[in-house]
């Protein structure tokens, strides 16, 4: 259950960063802004899951 909470936190932060990057690209091209956001949005899930598992195993399960 703890790993899911950490995953959600990482996704929230990663998606906020993705929105910021897409907003910086938007003045140049709305089309590319959407593509950049979608690529980052999908990538955030893979990175967030691996990061959440790593943090949970390395720091939280070891402490118990």
N, C-alpha and C positions, 0 to 999 in steps of 0.2 A: 504494500500500500504506500509505503514511503517513497519508493522509486517512482510511482505514478505522480505523486505530488511534486517531486523534484523535476520530473519530465515536463509537467505543465508549467512550472516556473521557467524552465529553460526555453520552452516553446514561446511563452509570452514575451520574454526578453528578445529572443531571436526574431520573432515576427515584428516586434516594435522596431528593431534595427532594420529589418527588411523594408518596412514602410518608409523609414527615413531615407534609405538608399534609393528606393523607387521615387520618392518625392524629389530627390536631387536630380534624377534623370528626366523627370517629367517635363521640365521646361524645354528640353531639347527634342523629345519625341514621346508622345503618349503611348505609341505602340511599343517602343523599346522599354518604356517604364513598366508596362504591364508584363512584358516578357521577363524583365529583370526580377520583378516582384514574384512572379510565379516560380521561377527557378530557385530563388532564395527561399520561398515559402516551402517548397518541397524539400529542399536541402536541409532546412532547419529541423524537420522531423527526424531525419536520420542522425544528424549531429546531436540533437537534443537527447535522443534515446541512448546513444552510445555514451554521451556525457553523463546522463543520469545514472546509468548502470555503473559507470566508473566511480562516480562520486559516492554512490550508495555502498558499493563493495569496498572501496578503498578507505573511506573515512567514517561511515556510519556503522557498518557491520563489524568492522574491526574494533570499534570502541565497546561493543557489547560483550 
